[in-house]
């Protein structure tokens, strides 16, 4: 008699006796692993980076969404175990793959992390397992990368093992929306696969949103971030338009945002960064180029957003010219290295491109970011100003706000530095001395 693998797995998932493996313990994987552990599942967390594993075992978290105390509690109570070896995945009943999907220098998808994870999972797969890809990627990846690897092991997806895709929707540092109250899109290779994935995630989220196919779910995530990237590019271009018209773009955006329908306010800045926005739209664009179609909105948005660090550099040059100074030879303070407020992640941060542009023009830079670890400053080759103090601030010819972190003493900054170029509107209402220059 053929064993009812799906029924057995469903029972384990429903009773929360299923062992859950999470591959990749970064900004996406660690909050997911913590959520499963807190829901009562025994969780095995796997990461290929031995330094990250050691940090996690010492209670050091890479994300603000899982604080040190929360992590330490889960580890101490053995609800969460972390390690480097994927061999532990043999014991898992469900596996979620949450590895990075960066771009190559050619702006093409780099699936090396997904492929490595898929190889590791498939090599240890067994009948009755559920395998879910969460990493953002192009439509077709789950079917083209994971399915054949499972089949090569002699396992039939949808019958012996169950294959699904559920795009991650983590927004690091977002205190309003986390794993629990952010709806989870799921799709499976078959209806049974989708149903099992919905049962798994239904234990940790308030709402599961099923869609009809793996490719539909993969495209959902690309649409979400393409929407953001395109609208950020639009408002960045409006900022340039307003500058030429002598208008305050922040006033225009805030006033437009009072319309209760048909408008969603986005705000300009020095560009986009992080693990999603600069990369995800290119996965869709790349896939469509293979089908002889250009996604022109994506290409144009990328062009506009990638130009914004240069716009900030030019704004700094203009502000210094007003002080009868050039960028060359000046001492400048960069406020923020992270790609967004409230996090310490510098991946693809536009602040780094601003720093590069200013250095190329001969400026001497120091940087202050209370969220970025000191070691990251060393890796980036930027001298770190640990704290903002009036005496230290007087040394600088200008400051550039590239990340609007909370808790920064912006009034002290504006009162101490001759000119502040504010690319984030962090100094709104502090321009009594006429020192703030905005986009």
C-alpha positions, -999 to 999 in steps of 0.1 A, spaced: 0 0 0 14 34 -10 20 56 21 0 88 24 30 111 24 10 143 20 -15 133 48 13 124 72 31 157 65 -1 177 68 -7 161 102 28 170 114 25 206 102 -10 210 118 3 196 151 35 216 148 56 185 153 72 190 119 109 199 119 115 230 99 148 237 82 157 273 71 186 277 47 201 312 49 200 331 82 202 367 71 176 395 70 150 371 56 158 337 70 165 345 106 131 363 112 114 334 95 132 308 116 124 327 148 87 329 138 86 291 132 104 284 165 81 307 185 51 290 169 62 257 184 81 241 155 116 227 162 138 247 138 171 239 122 188 270 108 216 265 82 240 291 69 271 285 48 290 314 64 308 301 95 313 336 109 275 342 108 269 309 125 294 317 152 278 352 157 244 337 159 255 311 185 269 340 205 235 358 203 246 384 177 219 389 152 224 403 117 190 420 117 170 444 139 140 422 134 154 395 157 170 412 187 198 396 208 175 387 237 150 371 215 177 351 197 194 341 229 161 328 243 153 307 213 188 292 213 189 286 251 155 268 249 167 248 219 137 258 199 162 270 173 195 253 164 220 268 140 248 253 120 268 252 88 263 216 77 233 210 55 233 174 66 209 183 93 183 189 66 178 152 63 158 154 95 137 183 83 100 178 73 98 212 56 127 233 42 126 270 33 154 284 12 161 320 20 194 328 3 205 360 -15 199 366 -52 222 394 -62 231 408 -96 264 402 -114 284 432 -126 267 427 -159 234 434 -142 223 398 -149 209 375 -122 234 356 -101 216 324 -90 248 308 -76 234 309 -40 201 294 -51 218 267 -71 241 258 -42 212 257 -18 191 236 -42 220 212 -47 224 209 -9 187 204 -2 181 180 -31 211 158 -21 195 153 13 159 152 3 137 123 13 101 113 6 75 133 25 94 166 26 81 200 16 107 223 -1 99 260 -4 119 286 -22 116 321 -8 144 339 -25 133 365 -50 141 354 -85 128 353 -121 96 335 -131 104 299 -138 133 294 -113 115 270 -89 104 248 -118 137 250 -137 162 249 -108 147 229 -79 124 205 -97 150 188 -119 174 184 -89 148 167 -69 139 145 -99 175 135 -103 174 120 -68 146 98 -80 119 117 -62 88 128 -80 78 164 -70 41 165 -61 41 128 -52 72 119 -32 83 154 -23 63 187 -23 76 218 -40 64 254 -35 74 290 -38 65 317 -13 82 351 -19 98 367 11 82 401 21 106 411 49 111 448 54 140 451 78 134 475 106 97 479 99 80 479 133 45 481 119 47 450 96 65 418 104 62 381 97 29 376 115 8 405 100 23 405 64 1 383 41 21 354 27 17 345 -10 21 308 -17 20 286 -48 29 250 -54 39 227 -82 5 210 -76 -26 217 -56 -13 194 -29 21 212 -28 3 245 -25 -20 232 2 9 219 23 28 252 19 -3 271 30 -6 248 61 30 255 70 29 293 67 -6 295 81 9 286 115 30 318 115 10 344 95 -24 358 98 -33 355 62 -21 331 34 -27 342 -2 -27 313 -26 -20 319 -63 -24 296 -93 12 288 -102 48 289 -92 55 315 -119 26 337 -107 40 338 -72 75 345 -85 62 374 -105 42 388 -76 74 397 -57 90 412 -88 59 434 -94 59 446 -58 95 458 -59 93 470 -95 63 491 -84 85 507 -57 115 512 -79 96 528 -107 77 552 -83 109 561 -65 124 569 -99 94 590 -108 96 611 -76 133 614 -80 128 629 -114 101 651 -101 127 664 -75 149 674 -104 120 690 -122 111 710 -90 147 721 -86 147 736 -121 113 752 -114 124 767 -81 99 746 -62 102 726 -30 97 689 -40 89 679 -4 61 705 -2 47 692 -36 48 655 -25 32 662 9 4 682 -6 -2 656 -33 -3 630 -6 -34 645 10 -55 632 -19 -74 602 -4 -76 583 -37 -55 577 -68 -22 588 -54 4 571 -32 32 593 -19 69 583 -25 98 604 -14 130 614 -33 164 605 -21 200 598 -31 190 565 -48 179 531 -38 197 503 -20 193 471 0 187 435 -9 156 440 -31 150 472 -49 182 476 -69 182 440 -80 147 424 -81 133 444 -111 163 433 -132 153 396 -127 121 404 -146 138 425 -172 164 398 -178 138 371 -182 118 392 -206 149 400 -227 153 363 -233 118 364 -247 127 393 -270 108 420 -250 122 451 -233 106 462 -200 112 499 -206 98 511 -174 123 490 -154 153 501 -175 143 538 -173 137 536 -136 171 520 -131 187 548 -151 171 575 -130 178 559 -97 214 551 -105 220 587 -114 208 601 -81 241 597 -61 257 619 -88 229 644 -83 238 646 -46 275 650 -54 266 679 -77 244 694 -50 273 693 -25 296 710 -51 270 738 -55 266 742 -18 303 745 -13 306 770 -42 282 792 -23 307 792 5 335 800 -20 350 765 -16 355 736 -40 349 699 -32 386 693 -37 404 697 -3 373 700 18 365 679 49 330 664 46 309 644 70 286 617 56 256 611 78 245 575 71 260 545 53 230 522 55 206 520 26 176 529 47 167 544 81 169 523 112 190 494 99 228 487 96 227 471 61 249 488 35 242 465 6 238 485 -26 235 517 -4 235 549 -25 255 565 3 285 545 -9 282 559 -44 279 594 -30 311 588 -9 329 575 -40 319 605 -61 330 630 -34 363 612 -30 369 612 -67 365 650 -65 392 653 -38 372 655 -6 383 641 27 355 620 42 344 608 76 312 591 82 287 587 111 261 559 113 249 546 147 235 515 131 264 502 110 291 482 129 326 497 132 340 468 113 319 478 82 335 512 82 369 496 81 358 473 53 346 503 33 377 523 40 358 552 56 370 568 89 342 566 115 330 594 136 315 575 166 294 604 180 282 638 170 298 664 193 299 701 186 337 703 188 342 675 162 315 689 139 332 723 137 361 705 118 339 699 87 332 722 58 299 705 51 278 675 60 257 653 37 227 634 50 223 602 30 204 582 55 177 596 78 184 575 108 163 580 140 180 593 171 205 615 153 209 650 167 201 669 135 196 703 153 232 700 166 244 691 131 227 721 115 239 745 142 275 732 140 283 727 103 285 756 78 263 738 53 242 706 53 232 689 21 201 670 31 191 642 6 164 628 29 146 658 43 158 648 78 165 684 87 130 697 78 121 727 100 157 732 111 168 757 85 166 789 106 202 796 100 199 791 62 224 763 62 204 734 48 204 726 11 179 699 -1 174 680 -33 
